[in-house]
Amino acid sequence: MIANGNGTALDAIAALKAKPPDAASVGLVLTRASDIEPEGVSWLWPGRIPLGKLTLLSGDPGLGKSFLALDIAARTSSGSSWPDGQPGGEPGNVAIASAEDGAADTIVPRLRHLNADMSRIYTIDGVKTESGRRAASLDTDLPRIEVGVRSVQARLLIVDPIGAFLGAADSHRDAEVRAILAPLADLAERLRVAILAIAHLNKAQQVSAIYRT
């Protein structure tokens, strides 16, 4: 017999049978495939970073992930062509949440060097509280982040690195990380914004980088 917090698993099943839940308030959300209108993928950077999706940029420390992300931000803000020669799109606004680089001494100087349209780029500097300000967290502040992204009509949101914004979630537990990333991906789809999250690789040796992310 398998025990749970209020008795046995069989007791819990029996209770559900005796008083089934209200079908209007619980249950699966099902959609018939024939009722779904197919649509193409819209791209920020064609073939690489889609709009309405969460994209991970992964790599070992020191490879320039943050600089690459800022280059993408600069090109998004100005509508400049992409590094592979593809034409840029309409200039768009960018929101940046960075836990590793200072805005005044690193992010802004780099963006200026990259010829960004500085009027289109916003830094996420934290969350207001009664006692002042604290760092933003994806597990508790996603509604606030959504409001902020909507307010500046961002086309791109950069989270650098994703591990610094997981809050109480254990970055070594796959289920806990996915519980954070799934709502973030939903936000991207709702707002049609490209979300670029920077991820460091773990220290496992002789393992493909895709499994170390």
N, C-alpha and C positions, 0 to 999 in steps of 0.2 A: 504494500500500500504506500502511495506517495503522499506525504503530508504537505500541507500548505499552512499559511499563517492562521487560518480559521478552521482547521480540521483537515480532512483528507481531500484529495483531488476528486474522488468519487462523490463526496458530500457536496462539493462545489457544483459538479455537473448536475447532481440531483436537484439542487436548489434552482439552477437555471431552468431545468425542465418544468419544475413546479410553478415558476413565475418567470416566463421568458421575457426578455427585454422588449421595450417598445420598438417595433420595427421602423418607426419613423425617425427615431433618434440614433439608432446604431445600425451597423451593417456595412458591407462593402459598397464602394462607389463603383458602379459598373457602367461602361459605355460600349455600345455596339460598334464594332469596327467600321461597319458600313455607314455609320453616322458621323465618322470623323473625316473631315475634309483634308486631304493631303496638302502639305505646303512645303516649299523649299526652304533650305537653310539660308538665313541672312548672315552676312559676314562683316565683322569689323576689319580683320585682315584676312582676305580671301584664302580659304584652304587651311588656315591656321587657327584663327581666333573667331569663333562664331558669336553673333549677338544672341542674347537670350539664353546663354549657356555658361557653365562654370568651366574654366580652363585652368589646369595646373601647370605651372612652370617649375620643373624640378631639376635639382643639380647639387653637386657638392659645394661646400663653402668656397668662396673666392673665385668663382667662375664668371661673376658679373651678372647674376640673375636680376638684382635690383636695378643695375644700370640699364639692362635690356628692357625691364619693365618701364623705366622712365623714358626710354627712347620710344617705346610703343605709345606711352602717354603723350609725348611731344608730337608724334606724327598724328595721333588721333585729334589733338587740339588744333593743329594747323591744317589738317587734310593733306599732309605731304605724302609722297609715294612711299611704299613699303620697301624694306631692304632687298627684297627679291625682285624689285622692279615693277611690281603691280601698282597701279594708280591708287592714291588715297581716296577716301570718300569725302563726304561733306564734313567740315570741321565740327567736332563735338566736344562736349564738356567731359571732364575727367575728375573722379574723386579718388583720393589716395589715402589709405590707412597704413601707416608705416610704424613699426615698433622698433626698428633698428637704426634708422637714419633720421637726423634732425632736419626739420624743414628749412630753417634759415641757413644752416651751414653746409648742407649736403643736397637736399632735394631741389631747392630753388636754384642754387648755382648750376647744378647739373641740367635742369630743365632749360635755363637760359642758354647754356652752352649748346643744347640740342635744338635751339630755335623754336621752343614751344610758344604757343599763344598763352601767356601767363594768366590772362583774364579768364581763360576757360578751365583752369585747373584749381581744384579745391583740396585742401588737406583736412582729413578727419582727425581732430586734435583731442578727442575724448568725449565724455558724456557729462553734462551738467548735473550736479547734485546739490543738496541743501548746504553741504559743507564745502563746496567748491567744484572740483572736476576729478574724474577718474578715467582710467583707460576703458575703451569700448571692448565689449566681449560679444562674440557671435552667439553664445548660448543664451544670453539674457537681453541683449540690446538689438537684436535683428529688426524689431519693429522700428526702433529709432533710426537705425541705419537706412531702412527702407524710406522713411520720411525724408531723411537728408538727401538720399540719392534722387528721390522724386523732386525735391525742392530745387536742386541745381540742374535737373534734367540731364543727368550724367549718361553718357554713352558707354563709358568704361569705368569700372570700379576695380582698383588694385588693392589687394590685401597682402601685405609683406611683413613677415611671413605668416602663413595661415596658422602655424602652431602657436604664435603669440596671442592669437585672438580666440582660442578655444575655451577660455574661461576654466571652469571646473572639470571639463572633459579631459580624460587621460589620453594623450596623443599616441600612446602605445596600444590602446585598445581600439581595434578596428570598428566595433559596433558603436562606440561612443563618438568617434570621429565622423562616421557616416551619419549619425544622428544630428550633427552640426551641419554637415555639408549638404544634406538633402534639402533642408529649408532654404539654405543659401542658393542652391540651384533653382528652387522654386521661385525665389525672389528674382533671379536673373530672367527667368521665363516670363514672369508677370510684367516686369518693367522693360523687357526687351533690351537689357543692358548686358554688355560683355563683362564678366567677372574674371579677372586674372589673379589667381592665388599662387603665391610663391611658396614652394615646399622644399625643405631640405631633405636630403637622403639620409637614411639611417646608416649605421657604421658596419653593417654586415659586409663581409668580404667575399669576393668571387661570386657575387650574385648580380644578375642583370639589374640595371638602374630602375627599370620599370617596376621591379618587385621591391625595391628599396624605398620607394616614395612613401 
